[in-house]
Amino acid sequence: MISQKEKEIIAYHEIGHALVAAKQTDSAPVHKITIIPRTSGALGYTMQVEEGERVLMNKEEAFNKITTFTGGRAAEELIFNTFTSGASNDIEQATKLARAMVTRLGMSKNFDMMALETVNNP
């Protein structure tokens, strides 16, 4: 059972994601926020839903996604002067996207149009 204090931390964490997303331009609007634990292991979730179908992402949108991923932990630090393990998936997703931007998507000033890593699709 999740304690009241942990519920409060999770709530601030999720609202951190939502506030960061809401302040951005060219970012999908927040559709739903929950602090009800999921079977996937997530303690909370902030859902953004694109307005219309999108198949491409530009560099600014990628940076916006990374910034939104970090908003939860930033809120924890701001409110509680510490942070928890609750941001582990956010850190993983932000790192995965940042790595792809540099190694596969050509979104780096230093490497520009160079693929440093390839993905094999069977």
N, CA, C and O atoms as a GROMACS GRO file, in nm:
protein
  488
    1MET      N    1   0.085  -0.118   0.000
    1MET     CA    2   0.000   0.000   0.000
    1MET      C    3   0.089   0.125   0.000
    1MET      O    4   0.188   0.132   0.074
    2ILE      N    5   0.055   0.220  -0.081
    2ILE     CA    6   0.134   0.343  -0.093
    2ILE      C    7   0.094   0.438   0.019
    2ILE      O    8  -0.024   0.463   0.043
    3SER      N    9   0.195   0.492   0.088
    3SER     CA   10   0.169   0.584   0.199
    3SER      C   11   0.117   0.718   0.147
    3SER      O   12   0.130   0.749   0.028
    4GLN      N   13   0.058   0.795   0.236
    4GLN     CA   14   0.007   0.927   0.199
    4GLN      C   15   0.120   1.016   0.149
    4GLN      O   16   0.102   1.091   0.053
    5LYS      N   17   0.237   1.010   0.214
    5LYS     CA   18   0.352   1.091   0.174
    5LYS      C   19   0.397   1.054   0.032
    5LYS      O   20   0.426   1.142  -0.049
    6GLU      N   21   0.403   0.924   0.003
    6GLU     CA   22   0.443   0.881  -0.131
    6GLU      C   23   0.339   0.922  -0.236
    6GLU      O   24   0.376   0.959  -0.347
    7LYS      N   25   0.212   0.916  -0.201
    7LYS     CA   26   0.107   0.963  -0.293
    7LYS      C   27   0.127   1.111  -0.326
    7LYS      O   28   0.109   1.153  -0.440
    8GLU      N   29   0.163   1.189  -0.224
    8GLU     CA   30   0.187   1.331  -0.245
    8GLU      C   31   0.307   1.353  -0.338
    8GLU      O   32   0.302   1.436  -0.428
    9ILE      N   33   0.414   1.278  -0.316
    9ILE     CA   34   0.532   1.289  -0.402
    9ILE      C   35   0.497   1.252  -0.546
    9ILE      O   36   0.536   1.321  -0.639
   10ILE      N   37   0.424   1.142  -0.563
   10ILE     CA   38   0.384   1.098  -0.696
   10ILE      C   39   0.296   1.204  -0.763
   10ILE      O   40   0.311   1.230  -0.882
   11ALA      N   41   0.205   1.263  -0.688
   11ALA     CA   42   0.117   1.366  -0.744
   11ALA      C   43   0.197   1.487  -0.792
   11ALA      O   44   0.174   1.537  -0.902
   12TYR      N   45   0.291   1.533  -0.711
   12TYR     CA   46   0.375   1.645  -0.754
   12TYR      C   47   0.460   1.607  -0.874
   12TYR      O   48   0.480   1.688  -0.965
   13HIS      N   49   0.511   1.485  -0.875
   13HIS     CA   50   0.591   1.436  -0.987
   13HIS      C   51   0.510   1.444  -1.117
   13HIS      O   52   0.558   1.496  -1.218
   14GLU      N   53   0.389   1.392  -1.114
   14GLU     CA   54   0.306   1.392  -1.235
   14GLU      C   55   0.263   1.532  -1.276
   14GLU      O   56   0.258   1.562  -1.396
   15ILE      N   57   0.233   1.617  -1.180
   15ILE     CA   58   0.195   1.754  -1.217
   15ILE      C   59   0.316   1.829  -1.272
   15ILE      O   60   0.300   1.921  -1.352
   16GLY      N   61   0.436   1.789  -1.230
   16GLY     CA   62   0.558   1.847  -1.289
   16GLY      C   63   0.565   1.820  -1.438
   16GLY      O   64   0.596   1.910  -1.516
   17HIS      N   65   0.537   1.696  -1.478
   17HIS     CA   66   0.533   1.663  -1.621
   17HIS      C   67   0.428   1.749  -1.692
   17HIS      O   68   0.455   1.805  -1.798
   18ALA      N   69   0.310   1.757  -1.632
   18ALA     CA   70   0.199   1.829  -1.695
   18ALA      C   71   0.227   1.978  -1.710
   18ALA      O   72   0.198   2.036  -1.814
   19LEU      N   73   0.285   2.039  -1.607
   19LEU     CA   74   0.315   2.182  -1.614
   19LEU      C   75   0.420   2.212  -1.721
   19LEU      O   76   0.406   2.309  -1.796
   20VAL      N   77   0.523   2.130  -1.727
   20VAL     CA   78   0.626   2.150  -1.829
   20VAL      C   79   0.565   2.136  -1.968
   20VAL      O   80   0.591   2.218  -2.056
   21ALA      N   81   0.485   2.034  -1.988
   21ALA     CA   82   0.422   2.013  -2.119
   21ALA      C   83   0.330   2.129  -2.155
   21ALA      O   84   0.327   2.173  -2.270
   22ALA      N   85   0.254   2.178  -2.058
   22ALA     CA   86   0.158   2.286  -2.083
   22ALA      C   87   0.227   2.417  -2.120
   22ALA      O   88   0.170   2.498  -2.193
   23LYS      N   89   0.348   2.440  -2.070
   23LYS     CA   90   0.418   2.566  -2.096
   23LYS      C   91   0.491   2.565  -2.231
   23LYS      O   92   0.541   2.669  -2.274
   24GLN      N   93   0.498   2.451  -2.296
   24GLN     CA   94   0.570   2.441  -2.423
   24GLN      C   95   0.480   2.474  -2.540
   24GLN      O   96   0.358   2.455  -2.535
   25THR      N   97   0.542   2.523  -2.646
   25THR     CA   98   0.471   2.535  -2.773
   25THR      C   99   0.506   2.411  -2.854
   25THR      O  100   0.612   2.351  -2.831
   26ASP      N  101   0.424   2.372  -2.944
   26ASP     CA  102   0.447   2.252  -3.026
   26ASP      C  103   0.462   2.126  -2.942
   26ASP      O  104   0.542   2.039  -2.974
   27SER      N  105   0.385   2.117  -2.836
   27SER     CA  106   0.385   1.997  -2.752
   27SER      C  107   0.242   1.947  -2.743
   27SER      O  108   0.148   2.026  -2.734
   28ALA      N  109   0.225   1.816  -2.744
   28ALA     CA  110   0.090   1.759  -2.736
   28ALA      C  111   0.026   1.799  -2.604
   28ALA      O  112   0.092   1.799  -2.500
   29PRO      N  113  -0.102   1.834  -2.606
   29PRO     CA  114  -0.170   1.873  -2.482
   29PRO      C  115  -0.185   1.755  -2.385
   29PRO      O  116  -0.196   1.639  -2.426
   30VAL      N  117  -0.186   1.788  -2.257
   30VAL     CA  118  -0.207   1.686  -2.154
   30VAL      C  119  -0.354   1.644  -2.158
   30VAL      O  120  -0.443   1.728  -2.152
   31HIS      N  121  -0.376   1.516  -2.168
   31HIS     CA  122  -0.512   1.461  -2.176
   31HIS      C  123  -0.557   1.401  -2.043
   31HIS      O  124  -0.675   1.410  -2.008
   32LYS      N  125  -0.463   1.341  -1.969
   32LYS     CA  126  -0.500   1.272  -1.847
   32LYS      C  127  -0.380   1.264  -1.754
   32LYS      O  128  -0.267   1.247  -1.798
   33ILE      N  129  -0.407   1.277  -1.623
   33ILE     CA  130  -0.305   1.259  -1.519
   33ILE      C  131  -0.364   1.164  -1.416
   33ILE      O  132  -0.479   1.180  -1.374
   34THR      N  133  -0.286   1.064  -1.376
   34THR     CA  134  -0.333   0.972  -1.272
   34THR      C  135  -0.218   0.938  -1.178
   34THR      O  136  -0.102   0.934  -1.217
   35ILE      N  137  -0.253   0.912  -1.053
   35ILE     CA  138  -0.155   0.861  -0.957
   35ILE      C  139  -0.198   0.723  -0.910
   35ILE      O  140  -0.156   0.676  -0.804
   36ILE      N  141  -0.281   0.660  -0.988
   36ILE     CA  142  -0.322   0.522  -0.960
   36ILE      C  143  -0.216   0.430  -1.021
   36ILE      O  144  -0.191   0.436  -1.141
   37PRO      N  145  -0.153   0.346  -0.940
   37PRO     CA  146  -0.047   0.258  -0.991
   37PRO      C  147  -0.097   0.168  -1.104
   37PRO      O  148  -0.211   0.123  -1.103
   38ARG      N  149  -0.009   0.143  -1.200
   38ARG     CA  150  -0.040   0.059  -1.315
   38ARG      C  151   0.025  -0.077  -1.298
   38ARG      O  152   0.122  -0.092  -1.223
   39THR      N  153  -0.028  -0.176  -1.368
   39THR     CA  154   0.032  -0.310  -1.363
   39THR      C  155   0.171  -0.311  -1.425
   39THR      O  156   0.250  -0.401  -1.398
   40SER      N  157   0.201  -0.212  -1.508
   40SER     CA  158   0.334  -0.203  -1.570
   40SER      C  159   0.440  -0.161  -1.470
   40SER      O  160   0.559  -0.165  -1.502
   41GLY      N  161   0.399  -0.121  -1.351
   41GLY     CA  162   0.494  -0.078  -1.250
   41GLY      C  163   0.496   0.073  -1.231
   41GLY      O  164   0.554   0.122  -1.134
   42ALA      N  165   0.435   0.147  -1.322
   42ALA     CA  166   0.431   0.292  -1.309
   42ALA      C  167   0.343   0.331  -1.191
   42ALA      O  168   0.234   0.278  -1.174
   43LEU      N  169   0.392   0.424  -1.110
   43LEU     CA  170   0.316   0.470  -0.993
   43LEU      C  171   0.216   0.580  -1.029
   43LEU      O  172   0.121   0.605  -0.955
   44GLY      N  173   0.239   0.644  -1.140
   44GLY     CA  174   0.151   0.748  -1.190
   44GLY      C  175   0.177   0.765  -1.338
   44GLY      O  176   0.269   0.704  -1.394
   45TYR      N  177   0.097   0.848  -1.402
   45TYR     CA  178   0.111   0.864  -1.546
   45TYR      C  179   0.051   0.996  -1.590
   45TYR      O  180  -0.058   1.034  -1.547
   46THR      N  181   0.122   1.066  -1.677
   46THR     CA  182   0.071   1.187  -1.741
   46THR      C  183   0.063   1.158  -1.890
   46THR      O  184   0.164   1.135  -1.955
   47MET      N  185  -0.059   1.159  -1.943
   47MET     CA  186  -0.079   1.123  -2.083
   47MET      C  187  -0.097   1.248  -2.169
   47MET      O  188  -0.181   1.334  -2.141
   48GLN      N  189  -0.016   1.256  -2.273
   48GLN     CA  190  -0.031   1.362  -2.372
   48GLN      C  191  -0.085   1.297  -2.499
   48GLN      O  192  -0.042   1.188  -2.537
   49VAL      N  193  -0.178   1.363  -2.565
   49VAL     CA  194  -0.237   1.311  -2.688
   49VAL      C  195  -0.220   1.415  -2.798
   49VAL      O  196  -0.262   1.530  -2.784
   50GLU      N  197  -0.156   1.372  -2.906
   50GLU     CA  198  -0.136   1.460  -3.021
   50GLU      C  199  -0.270   1.500  -3.082
   50GLU      O  200  -0.364   1.420  -3.086
   51GLU      N  201  -0.279   1.622  -3.129
   51GLU     CA  202  -0.398   1.668  -3.200
   51GLU      C  203  -0.377   1.640  -3.347
   51GLU      O  204  -0.318   1.720  -3.419
   52GLY      N  205  -0.425   1.527  -3.393
   52GLY     CA  206  -0.403   1.486  -3.530
   52GLY      C  207  -0.292   1.382  -3.538
   52GLY      O  208  -0.220   1.358  -3.440
   53GLU      N  209  -0.279   1.323  -3.653
   53GLU     CA  210  -0.181   1.217  -3.673
   53GLU      C  211  -0.045   1.277  -3.706
   53GLU      O  212  -0.034   1.364  -3.792
   54ARG      N  213   0.058   1.228  -3.639
   54ARG     CA  214   0.195   1.277  -3.662
   54ARG      C  215   0.285   1.157  -3.689
   54ARG      O  216   0.276   1.056  -3.620
   55VAL      N  217   0.371   1.169  -3.789
   55VAL     CA  218   0.466   1.062  -3.817
   55VAL      C  219   0.610   1.110  -3.807
   55VAL      O  220   0.702   1.029  -3.800
   56LEU      N  221   0.631   1.241  -3.808
   56LEU     CA  222   0.765   1.298  -3.800
   56LEU      C  223   0.781   1.379  -3.672
   56LEU      O  224   0.683   1.431  -3.618
   57MET      N  225   0.905   1.390  -3.625
   57MET     CA  226   0.935   1.472  -3.507
   57MET      C  227   1.057   1.557  -3.541
   57MET      O  228   1.160   1.506  -3.585
   58ASN      N  229   1.044   1.689  -3.519
   58ASN     CA  230   1.160   1.775  -3.543
   58ASN      C  231   1.245   1.786  -3.415
   58ASN      O  232   1.206   1.737  -3.309
   59LYS      N  233   1.359   1.850  -3.428
   59LYS     CA  234   1.454   1.860  -3.317
   59LYS      C  235   1.392   1.929  -3.196
   59LYS      O  236   1.413   1.886  -3.082
   60GLU      N  237   1.317   2.036  -3.219
   60GLU     CA  238   1.256   2.109  -3.109
   60GLU      C  239   1.154   2.023  -3.035
   60GLU      O  240   1.145   2.026  -2.912
   61GLU      N  241   1.077   1.946  -3.109
   61GLU     CA  242   0.980   1.856  -3.046
   61GLU      C  243   1.049   1.747  -2.964
   61GLU      O  244   1.002   1.709  -2.857
   62ALA      N  245   1.161   1.698  -3.015
   62ALA     CA  246   1.238   1.598  -2.940
   62ALA      C  247   1.290   1.658  -2.809
   62ALA      O  248   1.281   1.594  -2.704
   63PHE      N  249   1.344   1.779  -2.815
   63PHE     CA  250   1.390   1.846  -2.693
   63PHE      C  251   1.273   1.870  -2.597
   63PHE      O  252   1.288   1.856  -2.476
   64ASN      N  253   1.156   1.906  -2.651
   64ASN     CA  254   1.038   1.924  -2.566
   64ASN      C  255   1.003   1.794  -2.492
   64ASN      O  256   0.970   1.797  -2.374
   65LYS      N  257   1.010   1.682  -2.563
   65LYS     CA  258   0.980   1.553  -2.499
   65LYS      C  259   1.079   1.525  -2.386
   65LYS      O  260   1.040   1.482  -2.277
   66ILE      N  261   1.208   1.549  -2.411
   66ILE     CA  262   1.310   1.528  -2.308
   66ILE      C  263   1.283   1.619  -2.189
   66ILE      O  264   1.292   1.576  -2.074
   67THR      N  265   1.251   1.743  -2.216
   67THR     CA  266   1.221   1.839  -2.109
   67THR      C  267   1.101   1.793  -2.027
   67THR      O  268   1.102   1.803  -1.904
   68THR      N  269   0.998   1.744  -2.094
   68THR     CA  270   0.880   1.694  -2.023
   68THR      C  271   0.914   1.572  -1.938
   68THR      O  272   0.866   1.559  -1.826
   69PHE      N  273   0.998   1.483  -1.991
   69PHE     CA  274   1.041   1.367  -1.912
   69PHE      C  275   1.108   1.411  -1.782
   69PHE      O  276   1.092   1.344  -1.679
   70THR      N  277   1.182   1.521  -1.784
   70THR     CA  278   1.255   1.565  -1.665
   70THR      C  279   1.170   1.649  -1.570
   70THR      O  280   1.213   1.678  -1.459
   71GLY      N  281   1.051   1.689  -1.613
   71GLY     CA  282   0.966   1.774  -1.531
   71GLY      C  283   0.920   1.713  -1.400
   71GLY      O  284   0.904   1.784  -1.301
   72GLY      N  285   0.900   1.583  -1.398
   72GLY     CA  286   0.856   1.516  -1.275
   72GLY      C  287   0.961   1.521  -1.166
   72GLY      O  288   0.931   1.555  -1.051
   73ARG      N  289   1.083   1.486  -1.202
   73ARG     CA  290   1.192   1.488  -1.104
   73ARG      C  291   1.219   1.632  -1.059
   73ARG      O  292   1.246   1.656  -0.941
   74ALA      N  293   1.213   1.726  -1.152
   74ALA     CA  294   1.235   1.866  -1.116
   74ALA      C  295   1.132   1.912  -1.013
   74ALA      O  296   1.166   1.984  -0.919
   75ALA      N  297   1.007   1.872  -1.030
   75ALA     CA  298   0.902   1.909  -0.934
   75ALA      C  299   0.931   1.848  -0.797
   75ALA      O  300   0.913   1.915  -0.694
   76GLU      N  301   0.976   1.723  -0.794
   76GLU     CA  302   1.012   1.660  -0.666
   76GLU      C  303   1.122   1.740  -0.595
   76GLU      O  304   1.112   1.766  -0.476
   77GLU      N  305   1.225   1.777  -0.670
   77GLU     CA  306   1.336   1.853  -0.610
   77GLU      C  307   1.290   1.989  -0.561
   77GLU      O  308   1.330   2.034  -0.454
   78LEU      N  309   1.206   2.055  -0.639
   78LEU     CA  310   1.158   2.188  -0.604
   78LEU      C  311   1.071   2.186  -0.478
   78LEU      O  312   1.087   2.271  -0.390
   79ILE      N  313   0.981   2.091  -0.468
   79ILE     CA  314   0.887   2.086  -0.357
   79ILE      C  315   0.946   2.019  -0.233
   79ILE      O  316   0.924   2.066  -0.121
   80PHE      N  317   1.022   1.911  -0.252
   80PHE     CA  318   1.067   1.831  -0.138
   80PHE      C  319   1.217   1.840  -0.110
   80PHE      O  320   1.266   1.776  -0.016
   81ASN      N  321   1.291   1.918  -0.189
   81ASN     CA  322   1.437   1.931  -0.174
   81ASN      C  323   1.510   1.798  -0.186
   81ASN      O  324   1.620   1.783  -0.132
   82THR      N  325   1.452   1.704  -0.254
   82THR     CA  326   1.515   1.575  -0.280
   82THR      C  327   1.442   1.513  -0.398
   82THR      O  328   1.343   1.568  -0.446
   83PHE      N  329   1.490   1.399  -0.442
   83PHE     CA  330   1.420   1.328  -0.549
   83PHE      C  331   1.422   1.180  -0.518
   83PHE      O  332   1.502   1.132  -0.438
   84THR      N  333   1.331   1.108  -0.583
   84THR     CA  334   1.312   0.966  -0.554
   84THR      C  335   1.346   0.880  -0.676
   84THR      O  336   1.387   0.931  -0.780
   85SER      N  337   1.329   0.752  -0.658
   85SER     CA  338   1.350   0.657  -0.768
   85SER      C  339   1.234   0.659  -0.868
   85SER      O  340   1.238   0.589  -0.969
   86GLY      N  341   1.133   0.738  -0.841
   86GLY     CA  342   1.015   0.744  -0.927
   86GLY      C  343   1.042   0.794  -1.068
   86GLY      O  344   0.961   0.774  -1.158
   87ALA      N  345   1.156   0.859  -1.087
   87ALA     CA  346   1.189   0.913  -1.219
   87ALA      C  347   1.270   0.815  -1.304
   87ALA      O  348   1.316   0.852  -1.412
   88SER      N  349   1.289   0.693  -1.258
   88SER     CA  350   1.378   0.600  -1.330
   88SER      C  351   1.334   0.576  -1.474
   88SER      O  352   1.418   0.576  -1.564
   89ASN      N  353   1.206   0.557  -1.497
   89ASN     CA  354   1.159   0.536  -1.634
   89ASN      C  355   1.170   0.663  -1.717
   89ASN      O  356   1.201   0.657  -1.836
   90ASP      N  357   1.146   0.778  -1.655
   90ASP     CA  358   1.160   0.906  -1.725
   90ASP      C  359   1.304   0.926  -1.770
   90ASP      O  360   1.329   0.969  -1.883
   91ILE      N  361   1.398   0.894  -1.682
   91ILE     CA  362   1.540   0.908  -1.715
   91ILE      C  363   1.576   0.814  -1.830
   91ILE      O  364   1.649   0.851  -1.922
   92GLU      N  365   1.525   0.692  -1.823
   92GLU     CA  366   1.551   0.594  -1.929
   92GLU      C  367   1.498   0.643  -2.063
   92GLU      O  368   1.568   0.634  -2.164
   93GLN      N  369   1.375   0.694  -2.066
   93GLN     CA  370   1.314   0.741  -2.190
   93GLN      C  371   1.385   0.865  -2.245
   93GLN      O  372   1.407   0.876  -2.365
   94ALA      N  373   1.421   0.958  -2.156
   94ALA     CA  374   1.492   1.078  -2.199
   94ALA      C  375   1.629   1.042  -2.256
   94ALA      O  376   1.670   1.097  -2.359
   95THR      N  377   1.698   0.950  -2.191
   95THR     CA  378   1.830   0.907  -2.238
   95THR      C  379   1.819   0.836  -2.372
   95THR      O  380   1.901   0.860  -2.462
   96LYS      N  381   1.720   0.751  -2.387
   96LYS     CA  382   1.698   0.679  -2.513
   96LYS      C  383   1.674   0.776  -2.628
   96LYS      O  384   1.730   0.760  -2.736
   97LEU      N  385   1.590   0.877  -2.605
   97LEU     CA  386   1.561   0.975  -2.709
   97LEU      C  387   1.683   1.061  -2.739
   97LEU      O  388   1.714   1.086  -2.856
   98ALA      N  389   1.753   1.107  -2.636
   98ALA     CA  390   1.873   1.190  -2.657
   98ALA      C  391   1.979   1.112  -2.734
   98ALA      O  392   2.042   1.167  -2.825
   99ARG      N  393   1.998   0.986  -2.700
   99ARG     CA  394   2.096   0.903  -2.771
   99ARG      C  395   2.055   0.888  -2.917
   99ARG      O  396   2.139   0.899  -3.006
  100ALA      N  397   1.927   0.862  -2.943
  100ALA     CA  398   1.880   0.848  -3.081
  100ALA      C  399   1.899   0.978  -3.159
  100ALA      O  400   1.934   0.974  -3.277
  101MET      N  401   1.875   1.091  -3.094
  101MET     CA  402   1.893   1.220  -3.162
  101MET      C  403   2.036   1.235  -3.212
  101MET      O  404   2.058   1.286  -3.322
  102VAL      N  405   2.133   1.191  -3.133
  102VAL     CA  406   2.274   1.205  -3.169
  102VAL      C  407   2.320   1.094  -3.262
  102VAL      O  408   2.386   1.120  -3.362
  103THR      N  409   2.285   0.969  -3.230
  103THR     CA  410   2.344   0.856  -3.302
  103THR      C  411   2.269   0.812  -3.427
  103THR      O  412   2.329   0.750  -3.515
  104ARG      N  413   2.139   0.842  -3.438
  104ARG     CA  414   2.062   0.793  -3.551
  104ARG      C  415   1.986   0.899  -3.629
  104ARG      O  416   1.963   0.883  -3.749
  105LEU      N  417   1.947   1.009  -3.562
  105LEU     CA  418   1.857   1.105  -3.627
  105LEU      C  419   1.926   1.228  -3.683
  105LEU      O  420   1.861   1.314  -3.742
  106GLY      N  421   2.057   1.238  -3.665
  106GLY     CA  422   2.131   1.352  -3.718
  106GLY      C  423   2.093   1.484  -3.655
  106GLY      O  424   2.098   1.588  -3.721
  107MET      N  425   2.055   1.483  -3.528
  107MET     CA  426   2.010   1.605  -3.459
  107MET      C  427   2.116   1.658  -3.363
  107MET      O  428   2.084   1.710  -3.256
  108SER      N  429   2.243   1.644  -3.401
  108SER     CA  430   2.354   1.690  -3.319
  108SER      C  431   2.436   1.792  -3.396
  108SER      O  432   2.464   1.773  -3.514
  109LYS      N  433   2.474   1.901  -3.330
  109LYS     CA  434   2.559   2.001  -3.395
  109LYS      C  435   2.695   1.943  -3.432
  109LYS      O  436   2.750   1.976  -3.536
  110ASN      N  437   2.748   1.856  -3.346
  110ASN     CA  438   2.882   1.802  -3.368
  110ASN      C  439   2.887   1.695  -3.476
  110ASN      O  440   2.987   1.684  -3.546
  111PHE      N  441   2.782   1.615  -3.490
  111PHE     CA  442   2.786   1.503  -3.584
  111PHE      C  443   2.690   1.520  -3.701
  111PHE      O  444   2.700   1.446  -3.799
  112ASP      N  445   2.599   1.613  -3.692
  112ASP     CA  446   2.507   1.650  -3.800
  112ASP      C  447   2.451   1.529  -3.874
  112ASP      O  448   2.373   1.454  -3.816
  113MET      N  449   2.488   1.510  -3.998
  113MET     CA  450   2.427   1.408  -4.084
  113MET      C  451   2.502   1.274  -4.079
  113MET      O  452   2.506   1.202  -4.179
  114MET      N  453   2.559   1.241  -3.966
  114MET     CA  454   2.634   1.116  -3.953
  114MET      C  455   2.557   1.019  -3.864
  114MET      O  456   2.517   1.053  -3.753
  115ALA      N  457   2.538   0.897  -3.914
  115ALA     CA  458   2.475   0.792  -3.833
  115ALA      C  459   2.585   0.720  -3.756
  115ALA      O  460   2.668   0.652  -3.815
  116LEU      N  461   2.586   0.736  -3.626
  116LEU     CA  462   2.686   0.671  -3.543
  116LEU      C  463   2.640   0.534  -3.498
  116LEU      O  464   2.719   0.455  -3.445
  117GLU      N  465   2.514   0.505  -3.520
  117GLU     CA  466   2.454   0.379  -3.478
  117GLU      C  467   2.343   0.348  -3.577
  117GLU      O  468   2.274   0.439  -3.622
  118THR      N  469   2.327   0.223  -3.610
  118THR     CA  470   2.218   0.185  -3.699
  118THR      C  471   2.125   0.088  -3.628
  118THR      O  472   2.165   0.019  -3.534
  119VAL      N  473   2.003   0.083  -3.674
  119VAL     CA  474   1.904  -0.009  -3.620
  119VAL      C  475   1.871  -0.109  -3.729
  119VAL      O  476   1.835  -0.070  -3.840
  120ASN      N  477   1.882  -0.236  -3.697
  120ASN     CA  478   1.847  -0.340  -3.793
  120ASN      C  479   1.701  -0.379  -3.773
  120ASN      O  480   1.663  -0.426  -3.666
  121ASN      N  481   1.623  -0.360  -3.875
  121ASN     CA  482   1.482  -0.399  -3.871
  121ASN      C  483   1.465  -0.527  -3.951
  121ASN      O  484   1.487  -0.528  -4.072
  122PRO      N  485   1.426  -0.637  -3.885
  122PRO     CA  486   1.413  -0.765  -3.957
  122PRO      C  487   1.299  -0.763  -4.057
  122PRO      O  488   1.275  -0.863  -4.125
   0.00000   0.00000   0.00000
